[in-house]
Amino acid sequence: MSADLAVVGGGIVGSFVAHRAAALRPHWRTVVLERDVPARGATAWSAGADFPLAATAEHRSLVEESRRLYDELQDTPPGLFVRPVRMVYVVASSRLHDLRARTVADLTPTGAQEADRIRRMLPGLRFKTDECAVTHRGRGAVVAARGLTEALLTGGVRKGCTALQIGQRVESVERVANGYRLTAGANQWQARRVVIAVGPWELPRPLAPGLEAAVPEARRKRVAALHAQLPVRADDPLVYFVDDDLFVLPLCEGQALVSFRRNVWDEDPDTLDGQADAADLEEGVRALAARSSRAAAAVVGGRAFQDLYTPGRLPLVHTVPDMPGLSAVVGGSGSGVRLAPALAARALDSVLDSAA
Ligand SMILES: Cc1cc2nc3c(=O)[nH]c(=O)nc-3n(C[C@H](O)[C@H](O)[C@H](O)COP(=O)(O)OP(=O)(O)OC[C@H]3O[C@@H](n4cnc5c(N)ncnc54)[C@H](O)[C@@H]3O)c2cc1C
């Protein structure tokens, strides 16, 4: 079986790669090799929050490019999975200038109406002394990542340029004459170009040994969120308590997701089923209770999976000169959904005009 492009991994990053290939090279045959079914990894459990926040210049360029590419999905079937949401940041006034420097949008104070709205969402909400609430025009979104992944892949499948192979766990990617040989059990594919996007699974290093020199040490980190039955409406804002690294995202009428910081590393993704465990719930409830004990009492469960984190906490696209036509996206670092369009674009563009 041969292809112009093989994409290893059918999460949100791999699906954006296939989607872009279908748009830029509609005559190509692209094969997506997925060990399970699409969007069963980190993507399945993602909160999908797309903040216009960036820590460095490189980060900012990924944020801006991703936002532009997400905007291009508007009025297409995948665009249905991207929901604009108002974002409110609760931050110490003394740290407002740091937030301003990190925000790829102009911040303005929220009005009294918005403050009342937040208090209604989180009954008994406690603000810390010196905290203020700010927002920005537009530019915040929530991505229904699992649905979007499937919609992106389906577009290419329907056009006839994407072949989705489910249940194919790629064990090796080897350089051969005219491209790469990918082996999954008894099956083999040959492709001129390969993009590896396996989320927190096998690091590209053992998968494609030639990438060794370029891939930095990255570690798997647990990422968890709570589900709480709160008096929220679907059009309420996402409220981010910046100094607590905690946000409350209305999912639908009466239910919100609460994202909080978790510090558990190096688990095996194959041991996780996506459900929050007792320790996740305990830590999350404690973090939320510091803001609103009534909200903490309304927690009904949660989700937890992992993501791969790079040392700089920024996803990276890797290529090496002696492996032309091969690239790997490494380390969603908790931002793999919001940055997926730009990461996929960079990974694909790096192999578009180079082939082994
Ligand atoms: C609870 C939680 C909340 C999150 N919230 C946010 C958020 O608000 N905003 C945000 O931007 N990000 C968030 N993230 C992070 C984000 O979900 C990830 O960064 C992103 O989904 C990574 O996408 P991916 O395609 O790289 O990986 P994955 O979705 O894990 O996809 C990788 C795919 O590769 C497949 N695969 C693996 N190995 C092989 C192989 N050898 N052969 C074939 N297929 C293989 C897997 O089955 C999987 O389908 C969150 C994550 C979690 C867990």
The ligand as a Gaussian input file, in Angstrom:
#p B3LYP/6-31G(d) Opt

LIG

0 1
 C       -8.434000      16.955000      30.509000
 C       -7.701000      17.697000      29.404000
 C       -8.001000      19.034000      29.166000
 C       -7.331000      19.723000      28.147000
 N       -7.701000      21.013000      27.894000
 C       -7.122000      21.677000      26.870000
 C       -7.557000      22.978000      26.522000
 O       -8.441000      23.560000      27.177000
 N       -6.982000      23.581000      25.436000
 C       -6.010000      22.967000      24.699000
 O       -5.527000      23.552000      23.721000
 N       -5.557000      21.736000      25.014000
 C       -6.093000      21.075000      26.073000
 N       -5.666000      19.827000      26.389000
 C       -4.536000      19.277000      25.644000
 C       -4.969000      18.749000      24.285000
 O       -6.109000      17.928000      24.451000
 C       -3.844000      17.972000      23.619000
 O       -2.685000      18.780000      23.563000
 C       -4.212000      17.579000      22.189000
 O       -5.444000      16.896000      22.162000
 C       -3.117000      16.703000      21.579000
 O       -3.600000      16.282000      20.331000
 P       -2.776000      15.201000      19.502000
 O       -3.477000      14.990000      18.230000
 O       -1.350000      15.610000      19.468000
 O       -2.777000      13.898000      20.439000
 P       -3.927000      12.810000      20.690000
 O       -5.257000      13.393000      20.721000
 O       -3.490000      12.007000      21.857000
 O       -3.859000      11.951000      19.375000
 C       -2.814000      11.061000      19.116000
 C       -3.414000       9.911000      18.340000
 O       -2.351000       9.068000      17.906000
 C       -2.780000       7.741000      18.037000
 N       -1.552000       6.936000      18.126000
 C       -0.668000       6.912000      19.135000
 N        0.357000       6.089000      18.849000
 C        0.107000       5.594000      17.621000
 C        0.800000       4.685000      16.771000
 N        1.969000       4.147000      17.130000
 N        0.250000       4.365000      15.573000
 C       -0.937000       4.906000      15.174000
 N       -1.640000       5.772000      15.956000
 C       -1.113000       6.122000      17.149000
 C       -3.619000       7.737000      19.310000
 O       -4.515000       6.650000      19.364000
 C       -4.345000       9.054000      19.201000
 O       -5.588000       8.949000      18.541000
 C       -6.312000      19.093000      27.385000
 C       -6.005000      17.757000      27.634000
 C       -6.694000      17.053000      28.617000
 C       -6.359000      15.588000      28.840000

